């Protein structure tokens, strides 16, 4: 299958998991196709840090096609909804702006997501002028990849660390897509800031080992202040 119908997260509302003490950092995490913010809010709660607020937006189901052809030259190009992707990214940037206005500097914000949410988090970070603390992309790819590195010319995240994780048995987004995405990212940002981890036996989902890596990344990039 060359293309895949995905719904672009145009944010309508979000599940927020507040900190249990003074909030000095934020993690914004975007869900995948057919999910809601609730699922990942529960997952984030299991690895939460008391001084961090977790925001898990819901995405309305708007069917558009995102191109997942990164390593399959035998496939014809799948059309990407460039306008929809850019519009969704602007919505994510608006959430980041809102948190900054509320007193959390962008350098204390991590943006992440799973599947289409991870794809959108990568695109948003690479086209944002605000410097983030880090980016997490799980089981995902880079949308509009042919527009990079030019699309990142004004990005504030050329030196921002990215953690990419992928299941080696993913039937929806093959691990090769993740590996090729990581290599593409190394041409856009500092290569030493791109970490790619794959998990044997893992399909299109997360696992405790992966979430442990995510928690470690968050703790390292958003230390207590």
N, C-alpha and C positions, 0 to 999 in steps of 0.2 A: 504494500500500500504506500503510495508516494505522498499523498496529502492526508490531512486529518482535519476534521471539523472541530474547531475549538471555540469556546466562548471567551471573548476578551473581557477581563474584569473591568467593567465600568462601575465604579464603586457607588453603592447606594447606602450601605450602612456597614457597621462593623461590630464585632465582638471585642470588647476590651477587657483584659485581665489586669487590674490595677496592681501596683506594687503594694507590699505590706508595710513599707516604710517610705520615707521621702523618696520620690521618684527622681532619679538623676540621669536616666537613660531610657530609650524606647527601642523596641523591636517591632517592626511592621512585617507581618508574614502573610503572603498571598496564597490562597488555596488553588487546587487543580480543578479540572473539568468535572462537573457533576457533584462537587463538594460544596460546603459552605464554610464560613469562618469558624463555626462551632467546633468542627473536627480538629482543626489545628490549634484553636484556643485551648482545647483539652490537652493536646500534645505539649504545647508550650507551658501549660501549668505544671506538667510533670517534670520539666527541667527549669522551672522559673527561678529567678534570682530576686530577692525581696525589694531591691531598689530599682527594678526595671518594670516599665509598663509594656504590656504586649497588646498590639492592635492587630486583629485578624479580620480584614474587610470581607464582606460578602460581595460576590459578583453576580449580577443578573445574568440569566442565560441568553446570550445573544450569539447565535451561530455565525461564526465567520471562519475563514480558513487561515490557519497559520502555517507557514512553510516549514516542514520538518526535513526537507531534503538538504542535508549537509554533506552526506558521504555517499550518496547514491546517484552517480552520474548517469546511470541508465534510465533514471526516472525523468520524465519531463518536469519542468519547473511548476511547482504548485503556486498559485497566486496567493499573495499575502495581503491582508487588509491593512495596508500601511496607515491609512487614516485612523482606523479603529485602534491599532496598536499605539499610535502617537497620542490619541485621545485618552486611552487608558493610562498611559505613562503620565500624562499631565494630571490626571486625577490622583495618582500616587504622589506626585510632586506636591500637590495641594495638601495632602495629609502631612507630608514632611514639613511644609511651610507652616501649617497649623501648629505642629508640635514645637517648632522653633519660636513661633510667636508666644507660645505658652511657657517659654523659658528653657527648653531643652535644645542645646546647640546641635546642629546637624552632625557634628563630629562625635556625638553621643547617641547616634541613631544607626541601627543596623536594619537593612532592608533584605528580605528573603522571601522564598516561596517554593512551592512544589509544582512540578510539571509546568502547565501554562503560567502558573503564578511565579515559578522560578524564572521562566523565560522573560516575563514582564519585569521582574525585579532586576535582571541583568540589563535589559534594555533601558529601564528607567535610570538606573545608577550611571550607566555609561553616557547618558545624554543629559544628566543633571549637572547644573553648575554648583550645587551645594555638595561639599565634601562630606561623605558618610564615614562611619566608623568601620563598616564592612558590609559585605554582601554574601548571602547564602543562596545557592541555587541547587535544588534537589531534583534529580531526574528530569533535567530540562535541557534547553538549547537556547541559542541566541537568535531572536527574531530579526528580520531585516539585516541578516549578517553581511550581505553584500554592500550595505551602506557604510560599513565600518572599514578602516578606522576613521574615515572622514566625519561620520556622524558624532564621533566623540571628541571632535576638535575643541569644543568649549567645555568639556567635562571637568568637574572638580575632583574626579575619582580616578585619575591616572595612576595614583599611588595607593589606592584603597585596596585592602586585601579581599580576595574572593575565595570562598570555600564552595567547591562544587562536589556533590556526592551523587552516585548513580549505582543502581542495582545491575549486576552483570547479567541477570536473566530478564531484564525489562523487555516485555514483548511489545509495548506501545512506543517507547522511545528508546531504541537500542543503545546500549552503552557506548557504541562507536560514535553516536551523535554527541554524547557527553564529552568523550575524549577529544573529538574534533572541535567542539566548542571551547574546551580548555586551551587547545592550541591556538585557536582564533583569538581568544582573550589575551594570550601572551603577546600578540602583535598590536594590541590596543593599549594595554596597561603594562606596568613593570612585570616581567615574567616571573620574578621571584615572589610576587604577591598573589599568584594563582596557585591554589592547591586543589588537586583533583583526586578524589578517593572513590574506589569502586568496591562493591560488596558482593562476594560470591553467593549465588543462590537467591539473591534479592530480586524480586520482580518490580512492578511499578508501584512501589509503596516505600515506607520507611521501616527501619528496624532499630532495636535498642542501641546497637553499636553506632549507627549513623547519628541518632539523636544525641548520643554521648559526645560525638565529634562536634555536633552543632553547639551543644552546651559549652564545651571546652573553648570553641571559637568565640562564643558570645562573652564568656568570662574573661578571655584574654583581651578582646577588643573593647569591651565595656567594663573595665575594672571598677570596683567601688571607689568613690571619691569622697 
